[in-house]
Amino acid sequence: MRRLTLALLIAVGAALPANAACPAPVAGDTAAAIEANQQRLVCLQRELSQNSEQYQFKVEINALDQRVQQLEMQRRFDALNLPKPVTPVF
């Protein structure tokens, strides 16, 4: 099961575009500086969005992994064929 989780994480990482480093902030209040800073903010928002999606995928994968583990444990418990408890009659 861990292999499946690892494979899914690798697939998700490969499917998302590579994060490009956003440019440094530009000092000044000229039109070019303001435009450069706007582009930087857009770049940072994209990175934040991608990181958020990756985190959400990880959370979903972990939840699925836990559910599979619960099902496997329940299957093993059911396979024990324990005798049914006898309830006393008063």
N, C-alpha and C positions, 0 to 999 in steps of 0.2 A: 504494500500500500504506500509505503514511503517513496518507492520508485515512481509511482503514479503521480504523487504530489510533486516530486522534483521535476518530473517530465512536464507537468502542467505549468509549473512556475517558469521553466525554461521556455516553453512555447509562448506563454503570455509575454515574457520579456522580449522574445524575438519578434513577436507580432507588433509590439508598440514601437513607434519610431524612436530612434536614438535621441536622447536629450542633448541639444546643443547648448553650450554655455552662453548665457545671456551676456550682452555687453555691459561694461561698467557704466555707472551713472555719469552723465555729462554735466559739468558745472556751467552755470550761466543761465541767462534768461532770453537768449536769442531764439528765433524761430527754429533754427537748426538744432539747438540744444534741447528745446522743448519737444521737438519731433523725435529726437534720438531717445529721450527719456520715455516718451510714450511707447515707442517700439520696445524699449527694455521692459516696460511694465506688461505689455502684451506677451512678450517672451516669458516673463516670470509667471504670468497667469497660465500660459500653456503648460509650463513645467509643473505648476501646482496641480493643474487638472490631470495631467498624466500620472503624477505621483499619487493622486487621490484614486484614480482608476486602478492603478497597480495595487494599492493598499486594499481596495475593495475586493479585487480578485483574490488576493491572499486570504482575506477574511472568509470569503466564500469557499475557497479551497480548504481552509482549515475546518470550517463547519462541515463540509462534505466528508472530510477525513474522519472527523469525530463521529459522524453519523454512521459511517462504514464500520468503524471500530465498535460502536454500540451494537450494530447488527451482527457483527461477527461474534461478539461476546454473548449476545442473546442466543445465537445459533448454537454455540458451544454449550451454553447452559441447558438449552432444550434437548441437546443430544445426550445429556447425562442420564436421562430416563430415571429420575429419582422417584421412589414410591410416593404415592399421594398420602398426605398426612391423614391420620384417622382422628376425627373430631369426637370427643366424648359425648355421649348422650346421657342427659340427666333425667 
